[in-house]
Amino acid sequence: ALADGRFRAGYIEWDFRPAITARRVIIAHSGNYAELLGGTYGLETGMTFKAYPGCPHTAEGCVAFFDNLPNYGGIDHLPSKSPFDGNPVF
């Protein structure tokens, strides 16, 4: 029921064997389809799994999706240039 892309950067998990839970990162999501990083070994048709939405890593997303701005740890206005990127001119 979530918008396309809302599960991107989230993950799914399923019980693989007793006491083993498999997890895979969702790298793309559209409708009822998701592209996973790492494959689906052990996930069979008809199995139950849990899907967790991803975080857009923005203050706006933190408020809109999780209503949790006090715990937002990002720095929205950090410049894209860095003195540690290999370029001696900063």
C-alpha positions in Angstrom: 0.0 0.0 0.0 3.0 2.3 0.1 4.1 4.5 -2.9 6.5 3.3 -5.5 10.1 3.5 -4.2 9.1 3.8 -0.5 10.7 0.4 0.3 13.9 1.3 -1.5 16.8 1.1 1.0 14.7 -0.9 3.3 14.8 -4.7 3.7 12.8 -7.9 3.7 13.3 -10.8 6.1 12.0 -14.4 6.1 12.6 -17.5 8.2 15.0 -19.6 6.3 15.5 -22.5 8.7 14.7 -22.9 12.4 16.6 -20.2 14.2 17.9 -18.6 10.9 16.4 -15.4 9.6 17.4 -14.3 6.1 17.5 -10.6 5.2 18.0 -8.8 1.9 18.2 -5.1 1.1 15.6 -3.7 -1.2 17.3 -1.7 -4.0 14.2 -0.9 -6.0 10.5 -1.0 -5.5 7.5 -0.5 -7.8 4.0 -1.8 -7.1 4.2 -5.4 -5.9 7.7 -5.9 -7.2 11.0 -5.4 -5.4 14.6 -5.8 -6.6 16.8 -7.3 -3.8 20.5 -7.3 -3.2 21.8 -10.8 -2.6 19.1 -13.0 -4.1 16.2 -14.9 -2.7 17.7 -18.3 -1.8 15.4 -20.0 0.7 12.4 -17.8 -0.1 9.7 -19.9 -1.7 6.4 -19.0 -3.4 3.7 -18.7 -0.7 6.1 -18.1 2.2 5.5 -15.2 4.6 8.0 -12.4 4.8 8.2 -9.0 6.4 9.1 -5.9 4.5 10.5 -2.8 6.1 10.4 0.6 4.3 13.7 2.5 3.7 14.8 5.8 4.9 15.4 8.6 2.3 18.1 10.2 4.6 16.6 13.6 4.6 15.0 15.7 7.4 11.8 15.9 5.4 11.6 12.1 5.0 12.3 11.7 8.7 9.3 13.9 9.6 7.0 12.6 6.8 7.6 8.9 7.1 8.7 8.3 10.7 7.6 11.5 12.6 11.0 11.3 14.3 12.9 14.5 13.6 14.6 14.6 17.1 16.5 11.5 16.2 17.5 12.6 12.7 21.3 12.3 12.4 21.9 13.8 9.0 23.5 17.1 8.1 21.3 18.5 5.3 23.5 21.5 4.4 26.9 19.8 4.4 28.9 20.9 1.3 29.5 18.3 -1.3 33.2 19.2 -1.5 35.4 17.6 1.1 39.0 18.1 2.1 39.3 14.3 2.2 38.1 13.5 -1.4 41.7 13.5 -2.8 41.5 17.0 -4.3 44.0 19.3 -2.5 42.0 22.4 -3.4 39.2 22.9 -0.9 
